Amino acid sequence: MAVITAPEPAVAAGPAGSGEAAPRLTVIGTGYLGATHAICMAVLGFDVLGVDTDAEKIETLSSGEVPFFEPGLPELLTKALESGRLRFTTSFAEAAEFGDVHFVCVGTPQQQGSDAADLRYVDSAVTELAAHLRRRALVVGKSTVPVGTAARLTELVQRVAPAGNGVELAWNPEFLREGYAVDDTLRPDRLVFGVSSDWAEERLRAAFGPVIAQGAPVVVTDLTTAELVKVAANSFLATKISYINAMAEVCEATGGDVTRLAEALSYDDRIGGRFLKPGLGFGGGCLPKDIRAFAYRAEELGVGQAVTFLREVDAINKRRRARTVDLVAELAGGDLRGVRVAALGAAFKPNSDDIRDAPALDVASTLHRLGAHVTVVDPAATDNARRNHPELSYAADALSAAEGADVVVLLTEWSEFRHLDPEAMGAAVAHRRIVDGRHALDPVQWRAAGWEYRALGRP
């Protein structure tokens, strides 16, 4: 694992030339985003208080344990706790008394039975905090929210807070990639500050002083634009992924090879090759629900036609899962009943234990419903998968999962799966048949070892 080093700590420095002390920070919500932000900001030299209503989560973090998988973060948590700069609490009153800048990092999941974002947790966190704000402070939203939320929360905060208009609200969207969250926090490719005053901008610049000093670009804008940046970025990324997967559908119908097509497109610097990668598609806790919420909000605002394409982006992504199931069935002879399938991967992406909207588990559970006996293996997400899908079987490693399998299907492109030995796997399975759902394997190598190899969008 690569050693991640932090930028030099911010030693009590406020805005340039201001002579002010570095602001004390609170982080409301200690899930994936919040815990990462709190830990990294403490390592940068700030005094940080993490806040959550989940006492068990607070106890876990306080004891030095990160409750999710993220490379490099456990070591930084230990460092931050030992420095004395990081503490955790369940008290909003303590947070209000302690902090100068309050980062709101709670989740905005998709509403049950709707494409809209569920803002209950954001509203609750902001209301609880505001009730105790008795002096000038800056509340900073980092959660991904529908456009217009910041304006509504500004009114809420100033109405509820004893300090009234002395409390301002800003928006600072996050751009973390699971598996790379530490580096994305310490060395972001950009910082976006949505503010309504020079004072709010100064406070944010002080709160990100060490990161800015390392050369991170800063985009200062209004609240509305800052809200839009994250959903626009995710929508663009999702569109690029679904575009090449749409081309995979065409290639399957015509006998073309989508991998060669993607390679040819990547040399065009107007297009580029990043994320122009065909396969099973995207999942996780961000892209799927964010593009749906964006389309829903656009329709509420009367501009739904402008983002109608996002509905098809979502539909293409879902079709890739169904097509992967079809490929497994085709290799098995058309009938999945009684077929033994080894499913390599459960997390929505490698270097993560996140199974939210994971294509891998969607495919595995669909295969199970169609009568297959499915054994799943994942380096990090097995416990989460077992809790959510107890109907599936689980193995400790790929060779164990493949024992007696009729078909192997690669669903999450972990490094250890990319480098599997086709001969060793061949000795374990009943039939050498593999579906490469992520285009992560060398088809020449696997076919040379006697495997029947199939992949989305390839002959």
VMD Tcl script that draws the C-alpha trace (Angstrom):
set ca {
  {0.00 0.00 0.00}
  {1.31 3.44 -0.87}
  {2.37 5.65 2.03}
  {0.26 8.80 2.09}
  {1.87 11.90 3.54}
  {-0.04 14.99 4.55}
  {0.75 18.58 3.60}
  {2.50 20.52 6.33}
  {0.16 21.33 9.26}
  {-1.43 24.76 9.47}
  {0.16 26.31 12.51}
  {-2.43 28.70 13.90}
  {-2.71 30.83 10.80}
  {-5.87 32.63 9.83}
  {-6.47 34.48 6.56}
  {-3.27 35.86 5.07}
  {-2.10 38.83 7.04}
  {-5.05 38.72 9.43}
  {-3.13 37.57 12.48}
  {-6.15 35.46 13.46}
  {-5.79 32.02 15.00}
  {-6.68 29.01 12.88}
  {-10.40 28.29 13.18}
  {-11.54 25.36 15.29}
  {-13.52 22.92 13.20}
  {-16.43 20.62 13.84}
  {-17.58 17.90 11.46}
  {-21.26 16.97 11.78}
  {-21.76 13.38 10.69}
  {-19.00 10.79 10.96}
  {-19.86 8.47 8.10}
  {-17.54 7.97 5.16}
  {-17.30 11.65 4.21}
  {-17.37 13.10 7.70}
  {-14.90 10.72 9.35}
  {-12.44 11.16 6.48}
  {-12.75 14.95 6.60}
  {-12.41 15.14 10.38}
  {-9.36 12.88 10.49}
  {-7.56 14.59 7.62}
  {-8.21 18.10 8.92}
  {-6.80 17.12 12.32}
  {-3.71 15.68 10.63}
  {-3.34 19.02 8.85}
  {-3.01 20.69 12.24}
  {-6.53 21.90 13.07}
  {-8.38 21.25 16.32}
  {-11.34 19.15 15.22}
  {-14.44 17.82 16.96}
  {-16.42 15.09 15.19}
  {-20.13 14.95 15.98}
  {-22.67 12.18 15.46}
  {-25.93 11.03 17.03}
  {-24.73 7.41 16.76}
  {-22.96 6.81 20.09}
  {-21.58 3.46 18.92}
  {-19.92 5.08 15.92}
  {-18.45 7.79 18.14}
  {-17.07 5.18 20.52}
  {-15.56 3.20 17.64}
  {-13.76 6.23 16.20}
  {-12.65 7.42 19.63}
  {-11.05 4.03 20.24}
  {-8.99 4.41 17.07}
  {-11.00 2.18 14.74}
  {-12.34 3.28 11.37}
  {-15.78 1.64 10.87}
  {-15.35 1.25 7.09}
  {-12.61 0.27 4.66}
  {-10.49 3.10 3.28}
  {-6.75 2.67 2.57}
  {-4.51 4.88 4.68}
  {-7.26 6.23 6.95}
  {-6.74 4.00 10.04}
  {-3.12 5.12 10.30}
  {-4.14 8.78 10.07}
  {-6.84 8.30 12.71}
  {-4.24 6.95 15.12}
  {-1.98 9.91 14.36}
  {-4.79 12.44 14.81}
  {-5.96 10.98 18.13}
  {-2.43 10.79 19.51}
  {-1.85 14.44 18.58}
  {-4.77 15.48 20.77}
  {-6.22 17.54 17.92}
  {-9.16 15.20 17.24}
  {-12.04 14.28 19.53}
  {-15.55 12.94 19.01}
  {-18.86 13.69 20.75}
  {-22.60 13.21 20.50}
  {-23.29 16.71 21.90}
  {-24.37 19.47 19.51}
  {-24.13 21.95 22.38}
  {-20.47 21.04 22.84}
  {-19.91 21.36 19.09}
  {-21.48 24.81 18.94}
  {-19.38 26.03 21.85}
  {-16.19 24.54 20.41}
  {-16.30 25.33 16.72}
  {-15.77 28.37 14.53}
  {-16.43 26.55 11.25}
  {-18.93 23.69 11.21}
  {-18.84 21.21 8.31}
  {-22.10 19.34 7.68}
  {-21.26 15.92 6.23}
  {-24.40 13.83 6.73}
  {-25.88 11.56 4.08}
  {-28.53 12.44 1.51}
  {-29.83 9.04 0.37}
  {-32.52 8.50 -2.20}
  {-36.04 8.74 -0.78}
  {-37.94 5.50 -0.45}
  {-40.23 5.15 -3.47}
  {-38.92 8.31 -5.16}
  {-35.91 9.59 -7.10}
  {-35.71 12.66 -4.85}
  {-32.93 13.14 -2.31}
  {-33.87 12.56 1.33}
  {-32.85 15.73 3.19}
  {-34.09 14.72 6.65}
  {-30.60 14.14 7.99}
  {-29.25 17.43 6.65}
  {-32.21 19.38 8.03}
  {-31.98 17.66 11.40}
  {-28.22 18.19 11.76}
  {-28.40 21.86 10.80}
  {-31.38 22.52 13.08}
  {-29.76 20.76 16.06}
  {-26.52 22.67 15.60}
  {-28.16 26.05 14.97}
  {-30.15 25.86 18.20}
  {-26.87 26.15 20.13}
  {-25.02 28.75 18.03}
  {-24.70 31.80 20.27}
  {-21.79 33.54 18.53}
  {-20.61 34.29 15.03}
  {-19.89 31.09 13.12}
  {-19.82 29.61 9.64}
  {-21.87 26.52 8.80}
  {-20.49 24.77 5.71}
  {-22.47 22.17 3.80}
  {-20.46 19.39 2.17}
  {-23.35 16.97 1.57}
  {-24.64 16.52 -1.97}
  {-28.01 18.30 -2.09}
  {-30.59 19.51 -4.63}
  {-30.05 23.03 -5.88}
  {-31.85 25.53 -3.67}
  {-31.12 23.69 -0.42}
  {-28.45 26.15 0.72}
  {-30.79 29.14 0.40}
  {-33.44 27.31 2.42}
  {-30.94 26.27 5.09}
  {-29.58 29.81 5.37}
  {-33.04 31.02 6.38}
  {-33.44 28.07 8.76}
  {-30.08 28.61 10.48}
  {-30.52 32.33 10.99}
  {-34.07 31.85 12.26}
  {-33.16 29.10 14.75}
  {-29.72 30.23 15.96}
  {-29.58 32.54 19.01}
  {-26.82 34.40 17.15}
  {-29.24 35.11 14.26}
  {-27.60 36.74 11.26}
  {-24.23 36.28 12.94}
  {-24.31 32.75 11.58}
  {-23.60 32.40 7.86}
  {-23.91 29.39 5.60}
  {-21.52 28.35 2.82}
  {-21.29 25.35 0.52}
  {-18.12 23.34 -0.11}
  {-19.00 20.24 -2.17}
  {-16.89 17.11 -1.73}
  {-15.30 15.14 -4.56}
  {-14.03 12.07 -2.75}
  {-13.39 8.84 -4.62}
  {-13.76 5.78 -2.44}
  {-10.40 4.07 -2.22}
  {-8.61 7.41 -2.73}
  {-10.42 9.56 -0.18}
  {-7.36 10.45 1.90}
  {-5.42 11.81 -1.05}
  {-8.53 13.53 -2.41}
  {-8.91 15.36 0.93}
  {-5.27 16.27 1.44}
  {-4.54 17.03 -2.23}
  {-7.83 17.80 -3.97}
  {-7.86 18.69 -7.65}
  {-9.96 21.75 -6.74}
  {-11.79 23.41 -3.87}
  {-15.17 25.01 -4.51}
  {-16.35 27.70 -2.09}
  {-19.97 28.77 -2.42}
  {-20.26 31.90 -0.26}
  {-22.40 34.97 0.34}
  {-19.77 37.26 1.89}
  {-16.06 38.03 1.96}
  {-15.98 36.91 5.60}
  {-17.27 33.46 4.69}
  {-14.63 33.13 1.98}
  {-11.91 34.19 4.43}
  {-13.07 31.62 6.97}
  {-13.02 28.85 4.36}
  {-9.58 29.88 3.14}
  {-8.38 29.72 6.74}
  {-9.97 26.29 7.21}
  {-8.19 24.95 4.11}
  {-4.97 26.93 4.50}
  {-2.49 24.03 4.25}
  {-4.31 22.54 1.26}
  {-4.40 25.87 -0.59}
  {-0.72 26.40 0.23}
  {0.02 23.14 -1.61}
  {-1.43 24.66 -4.77}
  {-5.01 23.39 -4.84}
  {-7.07 25.63 -7.17}
  {-9.94 27.50 -5.48}
  {-13.17 28.32 -7.30}
  {-15.20 30.95 -5.42}
  {-18.82 31.18 -6.46}
  {-22.36 31.64 -5.18}
  {-24.26 29.05 -3.15}
  {-26.39 27.84 -6.07}
  {-23.46 27.19 -8.39}
  {-21.54 25.39 -5.64}
  {-24.51 23.08 -5.10}
  {-24.67 22.36 -8.83}
  {-20.96 21.58 -9.24}
  {-21.10 18.16 -7.55}
  {-24.23 16.88 -9.26}
  {-23.02 18.23 -12.60}
  {-19.66 16.49 -12.18}
  {-21.28 13.20 -11.23}
  {-23.74 13.47 -14.11}
  {-20.92 14.04 -16.59}
  {-18.95 11.09 -15.25}
  {-21.99 8.81 -15.28}
  {-22.76 9.89 -18.85}
  {-19.24 9.04 -20.01}
  {-19.41 5.60 -18.42}
  {-22.84 4.87 -19.86}
  {-21.81 6.19 -23.29}
  {-19.10 3.56 -23.75}
  {-21.46 0.92 -22.38}
  {-24.05 1.98 -24.97}
  {-21.33 1.45 -27.58}
  {-20.77 -2.00 -26.04}
  {-24.43 -2.80 -26.78}
  {-23.90 -1.79 -30.40}
  {-20.71 -3.85 -30.58}
  {-22.53 -6.92 -29.27}
  {-25.13 -6.53 -32.01}
  {-22.56 -6.01 -34.79}
  {-19.60 -8.16 -33.75}
  {-17.40 -5.17 -32.96}
  {-14.90 -4.97 -30.09}
  {-15.71 -2.21 -27.63}
  {-12.26 -2.30 -26.02}
  {-10.58 -1.43 -29.35}
  {-13.28 1.18 -29.98}
  {-12.60 2.80 -26.59}
  {-8.86 2.73 -27.24}
  {-9.30 4.50 -30.55}
  {-11.56 7.15 -29.01}
  {-9.15 7.79 -26.14}
  {-6.49 9.25 -28.45}
  {-8.81 12.17 -29.21}
  {-7.81 14.75 -26.59}
  {-11.32 16.22 -26.76}
  {-12.61 12.90 -25.39}
  {-9.76 11.31 -23.44}
  {-9.56 7.80 -22.08}
  {-10.36 8.27 -18.41}
  {-13.56 6.42 -17.44}
  {-14.09 5.47 -21.08}
  {-14.05 1.90 -19.86}
  {-16.77 -0.57 -20.78}
  {-18.10 -3.10 -18.32}
  {-20.68 -3.68 -15.65}
  {-21.23 0.02 -14.98}
  {-21.31 2.29 -11.96}
  {-22.85 1.90 -8.53}
  {-22.15 3.03 -4.98}
  {-23.73 5.64 -2.76}
  {-23.20 8.63 -5.05}
  {-23.55 8.37 -8.83}
  {-26.83 6.44 -9.11}
  {-28.79 8.40 -6.51}
  {-27.21 11.74 -7.47}
  {-28.17 11.60 -11.14}
  {-31.70 10.52 -10.22}
  {-32.05 13.33 -7.68}
  {-30.65 15.84 -10.18}
  {-33.20 14.83 -12.82}
  {-35.99 14.91 -10.23}
  {-35.02 18.40 -9.05}
  {-34.72 19.67 -12.62}
  {-38.27 18.49 -13.28}
  {-39.45 20.29 -10.13}
  {-37.85 23.49 -11.44}
  {-39.47 23.12 -14.85}
  {-36.25 22.36 -16.73}
  {-36.53 18.57 -16.77}
  {-36.07 18.42 -20.54}
  {-32.53 19.75 -20.13}
  {-31.44 16.59 -18.31}
  {-33.75 14.00 -19.86}
  {-30.63 12.19 -21.09}
  {-29.82 11.26 -17.47}
  {-32.79 8.87 -17.43}
  {-31.23 6.98 -20.34}
  {-27.80 7.12 -18.68}
  {-29.36 5.37 -15.69}
  {-31.20 2.88 -17.91}
  {-28.04 1.95 -19.86}
  {-26.24 1.36 -16.58}
  {-28.98 -0.97 -15.33}
  {-29.04 -2.88 -18.63}
  {-25.37 -3.80 -18.23}
  {-26.25 -5.75 -15.10}
  {-28.99 -7.68 -16.86}
  {-26.70 -8.37 -19.82}
  {-24.02 -9.78 -17.50}
  {-26.57 -12.21 -16.11}
  {-27.46 -13.15 -19.68}
  {-23.81 -13.90 -20.47}
  {-23.53 -16.21 -17.47}
  {-26.72 -17.98 -18.53}
  {-25.43 -18.34 -22.10}
  {-22.20 -19.96 -20.90}
  {-24.24 -22.28 -18.67}
  {-26.37 -23.45 -21.58}
  {-29.35 -21.17 -21.08}
  {-30.76 -22.51 -17.81}
  {-29.32 -21.25 -14.52}
  {-31.17 -23.68 -12.26}
  {-28.62 -25.66 -10.27}
  {-25.64 -23.95 -11.92}
  {-22.73 -23.26 -9.56}
  {-21.43 -19.70 -10.01}
  {-18.33 -18.18 -8.43}
  {-18.86 -14.41 -8.14}
  {-15.61 -12.49 -7.77}
  {-16.49 -9.23 -6.03}
  {-19.24 -7.68 -3.91}
  {-18.16 -4.05 -3.39}
  {-19.29 -1.51 -5.97}
  {-15.61 -0.80 -6.76}
  {-12.19 -2.05 -5.62}
  {-10.50 -0.63 -2.51}
  {-13.86 -0.20 -0.80}
  {-16.27 -2.20 1.35}
  {-19.24 -0.15 0.13}
  {-22.05 -2.29 -1.28}
  {-24.63 0.45 -1.81}
  {-26.22 -0.09 -5.23}
  {-23.33 -2.44 -6.03}
  {-23.61 -3.93 -9.52}
  {-21.71 -6.99 -8.30}
  {-24.30 -7.92 -5.69}
  {-27.17 -7.03 -8.01}
  {-25.86 -9.57 -10.51}
  {-25.13 -12.18 -7.82}
  {-28.58 -11.91 -6.25}
  {-30.27 -12.02 -9.67}
  {-28.38 -15.20 -10.53}
  {-29.53 -16.66 -7.21}
  {-33.17 -15.75 -7.91}
  {-32.89 -17.52 -11.26}
  {-31.85 -20.73 -9.54}
  {-28.04 -20.59 -9.51}
  {-25.95 -21.54 -6.47}
  {-23.81 -18.42 -6.06}
  {-20.65 -18.18 -3.95}
  {-19.29 -14.65 -3.47}
  {-15.77 -13.60 -2.52}
  {-14.54 -10.06 -1.83}
  {-11.38 -8.84 -0.04}
  {-13.19 -6.18 2.01}
  {-16.97 -6.25 1.55}
  {-17.86 -9.82 2.55}
  {-19.26 -8.91 5.98}
  {-21.43 -6.13 4.55}
  {-22.60 -8.38 1.73}
  {-23.47 -11.24 4.08}
  {-25.60 -8.94 6.25}
  {-27.56 -7.69 3.24}
  {-27.65 -10.90 1.20}
  {-27.69 -13.88 3.57}
  {-29.22 -15.99 0.79}
  {-25.85 -16.10 -1.00}
  {-22.88 -18.28 -0.05}
  {-19.48 -16.77 0.75}
  {-15.87 -17.89 0.52}
  {-12.59 -16.65 1.97}
  {-10.68 -16.54 -1.34}
  {-11.15 -16.89 -5.08}
  {-9.94 -20.49 -5.29}
  {-12.37 -21.57 -2.57}
  {-15.24 -19.75 -4.30}
  {-14.35 -21.41 -7.59}
  {-14.35 -24.96 -6.19}
  {-16.64 -27.00 -8.46}
  {-18.00 -23.88 -10.24}
  {-19.69 -24.18 -13.62}
  {-19.14 -20.48 -14.40}
  {-16.89 -17.82 -12.87}
  {-17.96 -14.19 -13.17}
  {-15.66 -11.26 -12.32}
  {-17.79 -8.43 -10.93}
  {-15.39 -6.11 -9.02}
  {-11.91 -5.50 -10.44}
  {-9.83 -5.99 -7.30}
  {-6.11 -6.31 -8.02}
  {-6.01 -9.86 -6.66}
  {-8.71 -10.86 -9.14}
  {-6.91 -9.19 -12.04}
  {-3.84 -11.29 -11.32}
  {-5.46 -14.67 -10.79}
  {-3.68 -17.64 -12.32}
  {-6.03 -19.16 -14.93}
  {-4.37 -22.57 -14.53}
  {-4.84 -22.60 -10.76}
  {-8.44 -21.47 -11.15}
  {-8.94 -24.07 -13.86}
  {-7.88 -26.82 -11.48}
  {-10.59 -25.74 -9.02}
  {-13.62 -25.32 -11.29}
  {-15.86 -27.95 -12.85}
  {-15.93 -26.09 -16.19}
  {-13.52 -23.44 -17.48}
  {-16.03 -20.72 -18.30}
  {-15.61 -17.09 -17.25}
  {-17.52 -13.84 -17.75}
  {-15.27 -10.81 -17.32}
  {-17.74 -8.15 -16.23}
  {-15.05 -5.50 -15.85}
  {-12.71 -6.11 -18.80}
  {-10.02 -6.68 -16.18}
  {-8.54 -9.94 -17.48}
  {-6.33 -10.81 -20.44}
  {-8.60 -12.84 -22.75}
  {-5.61 -14.27 -24.66}
  {-4.09 -15.65 -21.46}
  {-7.35 -17.15 -20.21}
  {-8.30 -18.66 -23.55}
  {-4.82 -20.15 -23.88}
  {-5.47 -21.90 -20.57}
  {-8.59 -23.49 -22.03}
  {-11.19 -21.07 -20.68}
  {-14.29 -20.05 -22.58}
  {-14.06 -16.27 -22.08}
  {-16.91 -13.77 -22.51}
  {-17.05 -10.02 -21.82}
  {-19.56 -7.27 -22.46}
  {-19.15 -5.74 -25.91}
  {-16.51 -8.17 -27.15}
  {-16.80 -10.84 -29.83}
}
mol new
graphics top color blue
foreach p $ca { graphics top sphere $p radius 0.5 }
foreach p [lrange $ca 0 end-1] q [lrange $ca 1 end] { graphics top cylinder $p $q radius 0.2 }
display resetview
